[in-house]
Amino acid sequence: MRTAVFSARRYDQSLLTQANAPAGHELVFIQDRLTAETARMAAGCAAVCVFVNDSVDADVLARLSAQGTRIVATRSTGYNHIDAAAAAKLGIAVVRVTDYSPHSVAEFAVGLLLAVNRKIARASMRTREGNFELEGLMGFDLHGKTVGVVGTGKIGVIFARILHGFGCSLLGHDVDANAHFEALGGQYVGMPELMATSDVVSLHCPLFDSTHHIVNAQSLAGVKRGAVLVNTSRGGLVDTDAAVQALKSGQLGGLAIDVYEQEASLFFQDLSSTIITDDVIQRLVSFPNVIVTGHQAFFTVEAISQIMATTVESLSDFEAGRPLRNRIPA
């Protein structure tokens, strides 16, 4: 099946080609993001494969449908970038990757926490310049601290298990309790109590209308002073302007994010030789107690290989008329 693969980087091309070898789909790799302007590049493709920063709204879907696209496969678990209702009306199937290495994201979240708390990136930059001074690099022991985990699914529980190994107490917030989290001694509380009590807050929940800006000016006003916030889930979970103000006041002691609400125009591209006009991201990276990475938490060989294998499997099932196990409901 002829498939247009948007936002295709070299690693996408290499690993997707490898996963596709037994299936033999015709893959057309396109480096550009999918937008209303670039949708024409998928003309004649029955399938379109996208990533998190591609725009798959009603307008784009209508253009794809008119060109013959019958299925959209996203190389991600989240699908808030896709208008699933519009796709259903057009008769376009939408599939995602429901499961890939949860360890990749959980381990990266712990890495971000350690890096921002112990000032590892700053220390590395100093020593490269011959500065071995310790002033300004003091962090705190994680042992004995309280860690709030917002979203206790597979990734959240693995993150909690690692921090439990550090000797941390665990608080959780989720619509559904997870017995694996409770087995670690984790206790479920409301969001206000979690924010007020936790020394570290880590976000591992999906982005829905109900979770949009779950961390906002009000919740940050009630956060334990000096707490560290980690987000490796979705940028829209955090009101970034409110986070900036909390950093400026000292209410928030540190911020480590791998996702950003306005990341679509920034991430997955080299902008080092251009003027970045996003004042918020520029303000964030100017703080000494902030670490920003470019949506790489999922980026391990194991995770990407599984993502590509699942994507190819979905395309093959669709082509053969088999049920789509990873179909997104309208």
Secondary structure, DSSP 8 states (H G I E B T S, - for coil): -EEEE-S--HHHHHHHHHHHTTT--EEEE--S---TTTGGGGTT-SEEEE-TTS-B-HHHHHHHHHTT--EEEESSS--TTB-HHHHHHHT-EEE------HHHHHHHHHHHHHHHHTTHHHHHHHHHTT----TT------TT-EEEEE--SHHHHHHHHHHHHTT-EEEEE-SS--HHHHHTT-EE--HHHHHHH-SEEEE-----TTTTTSB-HHHHHTS-TTEEEEE-S-GGGB-HHHHHHHHHHTSEEEEEES--TTGGGTTTS--TTS----HHHHHHHHSTTEEE--S-TT-SHHHHHHHHHHHHHHHHHHHHT---TTB---
